[in-house]
Amino acid sequence: MKVHIFEAMTKEEAEDYLFDFLAFGRNKAMQILEENLRFDIDLDFRIETLPEVLMALIPKLKTFPRKADPNVPEFIRNTEDYQKGLFDFDEQSNYVVLAAAYYLGETFVQRFAKLKWTIGNTDFREGNMPVISPFGGNDLEMAPILIVENLFRRIVKDDSRFGDVRKAIELWSKDVSN
């Protein structure tokens, strides 16, 4: 399943979005992270500190309830997991998600010389999104916005999943060299 907002973009619009996202990262993301972390953690783009940075941001997120989608089959809507996921992040939290996504991607770009920011391959879900590439074989791309939002949503739903952050970083680090 592709993300509609990015799927609808032309290549030029996707490149403009990437440019704007990276400008946001350089100019605003670090300020957002520093304000939310209160200088408790060094924002030095080291892979080793990345899980700590991401996990420290999760308690800062605020959510509000969302109504169930009537187009989703009832047997799914009635599951506990679906019910727990009926929330969205507030506006300020969305900026934290974007700042964390920039930090995740930029950490990998700074750590691994072969990686760079680009737009996602339109044959895949991350089509037209800001991605980090190339991972492993040239087909694998890291979509930091998608990854951070999914990780944060998963942990907000179930705080026993904090370990997922560390696992995700380890898996992506291994994928660089494959």
ROTORKE-740111 format. One record per residue (C-alpha): residue number from 1; y, x, z. Coordinates in nm, 3 decimals. Last residue first. Layout:
# residues N
@vexdo=NUM, py=Y, px=X, pz=Z
...
# end
This chain:
# residues 178
@vexdo=178, py=-0.626, px=2.456, pz=0.275
@vexdo=177, py=-0.358, px=2.664, pz=0.447
@vexdo=176, py=-0.103, px=2.391, pz=0.496
@vexdo=175, py=-0.372, px=2.135, pz=0.587
@vexdo=174, py=-0.445, px=2.316, pz=0.914
@vexdo=173, py=-0.086, px=2.269, pz=1.029
@vexdo=172, py=-0.100, px=1.901, pz=0.928
@vexdo=171, py=-0.412, px=1.852, pz=1.139
@vexdo=170, py=-0.268, px=2.031, pz=1.444
@vexdo=169, py=0.057, px=1.834, pz=1.425
@vexdo=168, py=-0.135, px=1.505, pz=1.402
@vexdo=167, py=-0.359, px=1.594, pz=1.696
@vexdo=166, py=-0.058, px=1.681, pz=1.916
@vexdo=165, py=0.110, px=1.349, pz=1.836
@vexdo=164, py=-0.214, px=1.153, pz=1.878
@vexdo=163, py=-0.238, px=1.278, pz=2.236
@vexdo=162, py=0.028, px=1.026, pz=2.336
@vexdo=161, py=-0.222, px=0.747, pz=2.249
@vexdo=160, py=-0.264, px=0.624, pz=2.609
@vexdo=159, py=0.084, px=0.477, pz=2.566
@vexdo=158, py=-0.054, px=0.189, pz=2.358
@vexdo=157, py=0.187, px=-0.017, pz=2.151
@vexdo=156, py=0.473, px=0.232, pz=2.201
@vexdo=155, py=0.223, px=0.506, pz=2.112
@vexdo=154, py=0.116, px=0.348, pz=1.783
@vexdo=153, py=0.475, px=0.264, pz=1.688
@vexdo=152, py=0.585, px=0.624, pz=1.755
@vexdo=151, py=0.301, px=0.768, pz=1.550
@vexdo=150, py=0.359, px=0.525, pz=1.262
@vexdo=149, py=0.735, px=0.587, pz=1.258
@vexdo=148, py=0.686, px=0.962, pz=1.280
@vexdo=147, py=0.431, px=0.974, pz=0.998
@vexdo=146, py=0.618, px=0.742, pz=0.762
@vexdo=145, py=0.945, px=0.929, pz=0.804
@vexdo=144, py=0.769, px=1.268, pz=0.780
@vexdo=143, py=0.586, px=1.194, pz=0.452
@vexdo=142, py=0.358, px=1.498, pz=0.424
@vexdo=141, py=0.218, px=1.540, pz=0.074
@vexdo=140, py=-0.139, px=1.607, pz=-0.038
@vexdo=139, py=-0.213, px=1.623, pz=-0.411
@vexdo=138, py=-0.139, px=1.998, pz=-0.456
@vexdo=137, py=-0.455, px=2.099, pz=-0.279
@vexdo=136, py=-0.381, px=2.195, pz=0.076
@vexdo=135, py=-0.023, px=2.083, pz=0.135
@vexdo=134, py=0.245, px=2.119, pz=-0.129
@vexdo=133, py=0.482, px=1.960, pz=-0.031
@vexdo=132, py=0.702, px=1.803, pz=0.233
@vexdo=131, py=0.809, px=1.449, pz=0.158
@vexdo=130, py=1.126, px=1.241, pz=0.124
@vexdo=129, py=0.998, px=0.909, pz=-0.007
@vexdo=128, py=0.979, px=0.835, pz=-0.384
@vexdo=127, py=0.605, px=0.759, pz=-0.368
@vexdo=126, py=0.469, px=0.796, pz=-0.014
@vexdo=125, py=0.199, px=0.538, pz=-0.083
@vexdo=124, py=0.065, px=0.735, pz=-0.379
@vexdo=123, py=0.097, px=0.737, pz=-0.757
@vexdo=122, py=0.474, px=0.765, pz=-0.716
@vexdo=121, py=0.443, px=1.127, pz=-0.601
@vexdo=120, py=0.679, px=1.179, pz=-0.311
@vexdo=119, py=1.027, px=1.329, pz=-0.340
@vexdo=118, py=1.085, px=1.691, pz=-0.244
@vexdo=117, py=1.133, px=1.905, pz=0.066
@vexdo=116, py=0.963, px=2.244, pz=0.052
@vexdo=115, py=0.650, px=2.422, pz=0.171
@vexdo=114, py=0.534, px=2.766, pz=0.050
@vexdo=113, py=0.732, px=2.953, pz=0.316
@vexdo=112, py=0.555, px=2.784, pz=0.610
@vexdo=111, py=0.743, px=2.774, pz=0.941
@vexdo=110, py=1.086, px=2.666, pz=0.813
@vexdo=109, py=0.946, px=2.392, pz=0.590
@vexdo=108, py=0.707, px=2.277, pz=0.864
@vexdo=107, py=0.984, px=2.250, pz=1.122
@vexdo=106, py=1.208, px=2.082, pz=0.863
@vexdo=105, py=0.956, px=1.804, pz=0.818
@vexdo=104, py=0.912, px=1.730, pz=1.187
@vexdo=103, py=1.284, px=1.767, pz=1.262
@vexdo=102, py=1.376, px=1.531, pz=0.978
@vexdo=101, py=1.122, px=1.277, pz=1.101
@vexdo=100, py=1.254, px=1.309, pz=1.458
@vexdo=99, py=1.608, px=1.239, pz=1.335
@vexdo=98, py=1.485, px=0.940, pz=1.132
@vexdo=97, py=1.295, px=0.800, pz=1.432
@vexdo=96, py=1.597, px=0.859, pz=1.659
@vexdo=95, py=1.816, px=0.677, pz=1.406
@vexdo=94, py=1.569, px=0.387, pz=1.410
@vexdo=93, py=1.592, px=0.391, pz=1.790
@vexdo=92, py=1.968, px=0.334, pz=1.768
@vexdo=91, py=1.915, px=0.033, pz=1.540
@vexdo=90, py=1.646, px=-0.130, pz=1.754
@vexdo=89, py=1.281, px=-0.057, pz=1.682
@vexdo=88, py=1.067, px=-0.345, pz=1.564
@vexdo=87, py=0.803, px=-0.546, pz=1.745
@vexdo=86, py=0.489, px=-0.748, pz=1.675
@vexdo=85, py=0.246, px=-0.458, pz=1.700
@vexdo=84, py=0.086, px=-0.574, pz=2.024
@vexdo=83, py=-0.002, px=-0.906, pz=1.858
@vexdo=82, py=-0.172, px=-0.729, pz=1.568
@vexdo=81, py=-0.380, px=-0.517, pz=1.807
@vexdo=80, py=-0.472, px=-0.820, pz=2.018
@vexdo=79, py=-0.610, px=-1.001, pz=1.716
@vexdo=78, py=-0.494, px=-1.354, pz=1.640
@vexdo=77, py=-0.274, px=-1.255, pz=1.345
@vexdo=76, py=-0.580, px=-1.092, pz=1.184
@vexdo=75, py=-0.794, px=-1.410, pz=1.199
@vexdo=74, py=-0.486, px=-1.606, pz=1.090
@vexdo=73, py=-0.452, px=-1.422, pz=0.761
@vexdo=72, py=-0.114, px=-1.250, pz=0.719
@vexdo=71, py=0.123, px=-1.461, pz=0.510
@vexdo=70, py=0.260, px=-1.630, pz=0.825
@vexdo=69, py=0.400, px=-1.292, pz=0.938
@vexdo=68, py=0.416, px=-1.295, pz=1.317
@vexdo=67, py=0.764, px=-1.296, pz=1.464
@vexdo=66, py=0.923, px=-0.971, pz=1.578
@vexdo=65, py=1.005, px=-0.869, pz=1.934
@vexdo=64, py=1.265, px=-0.604, pz=2.017
@vexdo=63, py=1.217, px=-0.235, pz=2.074
@vexdo=62, py=1.391, px=0.053, pz=2.245
@vexdo=61, py=1.291, px=0.415, pz=2.200
@vexdo=60, py=1.397, px=0.679, pz=2.455
@vexdo=59, py=1.048, px=0.696, pz=2.609
@vexdo=58, py=0.919, px=0.819, pz=2.269
@vexdo=57, py=1.165, px=1.107, pz=2.233
@vexdo=56, py=0.993, px=1.345, pz=2.477
@vexdo=55, py=0.668, px=1.305, pz=2.282
@vexdo=54, py=0.832, px=1.425, pz=1.960
@vexdo=53, py=0.993, px=1.732, pz=2.118
@vexdo=52, py=0.678, px=1.828, pz=2.310
@vexdo=51, py=0.461, px=1.789, pz=1.999
@vexdo=50, py=0.703, px=2.013, pz=1.801
@vexdo=49, py=0.718, px=2.295, pz=2.057
@vexdo=48, py=0.434, px=2.501, pz=1.910
@vexdo=47, py=0.543, px=2.429, pz=1.552
@vexdo=46, py=0.874, px=2.609, pz=1.620
@vexdo=45, py=1.185, px=2.444, pz=1.478
@vexdo=44, py=1.413, px=2.583, pz=1.753
@vexdo=43, py=1.518, px=2.261, pz=1.922
@vexdo=42, py=1.468, px=2.404, pz=2.269
@vexdo=41, py=1.371, px=2.128, pz=2.512
@vexdo=40, py=1.554, px=1.992, pz=2.814
@vexdo=39, py=1.883, px=2.003, pz=2.621
@vexdo=38, py=1.958, px=1.640, pz=2.703
@vexdo=37, py=1.662, px=1.526, pz=2.489
@vexdo=36, py=1.830, px=1.214, pz=2.357
@vexdo=35, py=2.172, px=1.370, pz=2.299
@vexdo=34, py=2.016, px=1.687, pz=2.155
@vexdo=33, py=1.799, px=1.485, pz=1.917
@vexdo=32, py=2.091, px=1.275, pz=1.794
@vexdo=31, py=2.303, px=1.589, pz=1.744
@vexdo=30, py=2.019, px=1.755, pz=1.553
@vexdo=29, py=1.986, px=1.452, pz=1.331
@vexdo=28, py=2.358, px=1.429, pz=1.243
@vexdo=27, py=2.469, px=1.706, pz=1.008
@vexdo=26, py=2.159, px=1.891, pz=0.892
@vexdo=25, py=1.928, px=1.594, pz=0.905
@vexdo=24, py=2.181, px=1.347, pz=0.765
@vexdo=23, py=2.241, px=1.591, pz=0.478
@vexdo=22, py=1.864, px=1.609, pz=0.427
@vexdo=21, py=1.839, px=1.229, pz=0.421
@vexdo=20, py=2.135, px=1.201, pz=0.180
@vexdo=19, py=1.978, px=1.450, pz=-0.065
@vexdo=18, py=1.640, px=1.276, pz=-0.033
@vexdo=17, py=1.806, px=0.939, pz=-0.096
@vexdo=16, py=1.984, px=1.079, pz=-0.404
@vexdo=15, py=1.652, px=1.215, pz=-0.532
@vexdo=14, py=1.491, px=0.874, pz=-0.475
@vexdo=13, py=1.779, px=0.704, pz=-0.659
@vexdo=12, py=1.736, px=0.945, pz=-0.951
@vexdo=11, py=1.360, px=0.884, pz=-0.962
@vexdo=10, py=1.422, px=0.510, pz=-0.969
@vexdo=9, py=1.375, px=0.322, pz=-0.648
@vexdo=8, py=1.169, px=0.001, pz=-0.610
@vexdo=7, py=0.870, px=0.184, pz=-0.461
@vexdo=6, py=1.097, px=0.340, pz=-0.199
@vexdo=5, py=1.213, px=0.008, pz=-0.052
@vexdo=4, py=0.868, px=-0.146, pz=-0.103
@vexdo=3, py=0.660, px=0.107, pz=0.088
@vexdo=2, py=0.335, px=0.142, pz=-0.103
@vexdo=1, py=0.000, px=0.000, pz=0.000
# end
